[in-house]
Amino acid sequence: MAKKLWDKGYGLAPEVELFSAGEDHILDMDLLPYDCLGSMAHAKMLAKIGILTTEEAELLREELVAIMRSWARGEFSISLEEEDVHTAVENLLTGALGDLGKKIHTGRSRNDQVLVDLRLYTKDRLLTIFFRAVDLAKGLIEKGIAHRFAPIAGRTHTRRAMISTVGLWLGSFAQAMLDDLVLMDAAYRMNDTCPLGAAAGFGVNLDLDRELTAELLGFSGVLGNVAYVNLSRGKTEGAVLAALTQVAADLSRLAADLILYSAEEYRYIELPDELCPGSSIMPQKKNPDPLELIRARSATVLASYLNVMEVVRSLTSGYHRDLQETKGPFMRSIDMVDSCLVVALEVVNKMEVNEDALKAHLSPELFATDRAMDLAKEGMPFRDAYRKVAAELHEIDAADFEAAILNKAHTGGPGNPGLEDALAEVEAWEKEIEARAEGFYSALSSLARVDFPGGLYE
Ligand code: ARG
């Protein structure tokens, strides 16, 4: 049996075969369940329009489920000669079902097939990332509530600036996650239309029911213009990576704070031993490696975003093999952001806030601005008050830090950081994402007649 879908009786030069497959035979392993589900929907649609019989579509479904199960057992593989997951699956179908296997590709191309795989993969992975971001936001808010008014030196230029609180500081990162959810949501919606039926990008002379395939796969609708389908490849990945770049950058900045605040000179935060690897030579060391890796990997995510956009930004319309090169940076960044969120949540949940150290580190200059503001309240022009306080810094009293915090009770101030409002917003997102996940996985479950309670990716 010919291994390649495009086999016409000649072989490729071995170096070109290796070069063209690139990482596809490895990366595509993660696309297998989505490829099978896409094929099930396509077969069912072909049965509806009379290209296949209902029995044939059913046989294909059974075989595709068997392939998914063998993948889950670790028994599925893609050979280099097969190039990609689409070929490996079609070869298995043809091996098992003969001519019926050879019919599955009617009315589609690998171009719309790889897109449907990637869009299903993206939906599945983004849903998990959404939940992780929600959990992290909740973790930050809960820790913020537990230490709502614990005083911390607010800094600008890394130097002592004004009194702040742990509630305000951690709440700010929860608020950042809320903004990231908006960006991720935009990317999620962009990704949520079904490209199947575009074939090579110009449609086919069959009466395809594209709405049916979209519905069977749990998409919100059809990706209309068939020529846009190939243009959307890389663009969608770029939108997802742009959102994830923001997530990764926020995690990186949180990590930077935690690295500093857990250093010996500060000890504002205590990181548990189990999160801190040691040194091979210095017996005392417990290092914040996971936080440093979050910081470094955020750079990789940003670089992947640029990588993807650079690959696509100057291509002419239509499919180009260049598009394959967006897969690696895209999929690796998805993995990276997912695991960075897992580790960040672990750190936030397990770290301890050392309120004694925080109080011991308060100093009078943190209250200088408050003092100037008090004088302004009494009627002194602010610039005069500013100069007076600057000249009398030694007279400032740091003792009553609680009042200094509570006195900033305007919206979002240290005395009123709005943590409960933020929590309500996060919970509203959680409900929304749960409803989306439920809709998506139940559509896929009824298509395959297999349960996918917590997502497909393993
Ligand atoms: N591995 C290919 C990719 O990721 C699949 C599509 C191949 N299509 C083609 N016309 N050669 O782009």
Boltz pocket constraint, residues with backbone or C-beta under 6 A from the ligand:
constraints:
  - pocket:
      binder: B
      contacts: [[A, 24], [A, 83], [A, 84], [A, 110], [A, 111], [A, 114], [A, 319], [A, 320], [A, 321], [A, 323], [A, 324], [A, 327]]
      max_distance: 6.0
